[in-house]
Amino acid sequence: MEEKTMTLSVNAEYLKRTRDPLVTRTPMECMRMCKEAGFQTVAYFPDFTKDEWEKEVDGAAEAASVLGLTIDQVHAPYNFYAHKPLEVFREQLDRCIVAAKRMGGSYLIFHGDEYHPGAGEAFDADLALKTVYEIFAPYVEATLKAGVTPVFENAFEDNHRVPPKTRSHFCGELPELLALLDRFNDPRIGCCWDFGHGKLAMETDERHAQAIRTIGDRIVCTHVHDNYYKKDLHLPPFMGEANWDLLMRTMKDIGYRGNLTFEIGYSNFDDRLVANFMGNLYQTGNILAEMMEK
């Protein structure tokens, strides 16, 4: 089998927001900014809560085609915080599979984290595994039928809606993520390793690196971002506390050759700043790639 060449990618929809809350950039504008920075591959995560979601999906697919870009990832909706009725969430999952196929995405990213203990109930990891599997099994199968690889992303614990020192997030601990992948028992289903989440869940860089070694070749794609103060800040690498030298060496050790995909968030850039920021991000990716080659 021909060895896959690692490429750099970035979530292009990150650039949708502008400083004017009434103005958003089109998929074409977002992707052109990514390409001008040097990216040949992008991720694109449409807003599946909007009635015009298909317009955004088709706009992203057309923009990628016109600009000669490859879309490597699409992200399924994450309902843990929104906590919308299950029938609404299921409709959004249906939409994301259609979107992944239309945009030619290689991977559809799921958060295996849709278990909510009832009021006064303790977190039950076994029940969580059963619940999550039953929710996602039909969508994983539909994703495979669409010719897209389904992957589950590592989570972290933030004690949402529960008292301190108690659990709320399934897959917030590595054995739970492994148990979910084992429950599907299908080598076509992989893991998206989110470095920011890994930093929060594992706390130390050494434990983070060991977690990567443990999950090993199940990691088929990534979300690359940094954080500090134990917050999920989605910062560019080197702007937080992660030890990127160690993490990239570890990725090399497990034989990872997939893409390094930036998942940046939480800003609304002035147009005059975008080119410099995105160019710096692309150069950051090159530095990470060089670390993996050492």
ABEGO torsion letter per residue (X at the ends): XBBBBBBBBBBAAAAABBABAABBBBAAAAAAAAAAAGBABBBBBBBAABAAAAAAAAAAAAAAAAAGBBBABBBBBBAAAAGBBAAAAAAAAAAAAAAAAAAGBABBBBBBBABBBBBGBBBBAAAAAAAAAAAAAAAAAAAAAAGBBBBBBBBBBAGBGBBBGBBABBGABAAAAAAAAAAAGBAABBBBBBAAAAAAAAGBAAAAAAAAAAAEAABABBBBBBBBGGBBAGBBBGABABBAAAAAAAAAAAGBABBBBBBBBGBBBBAAAAAAAAAAAAAAAAAAAAAAAX
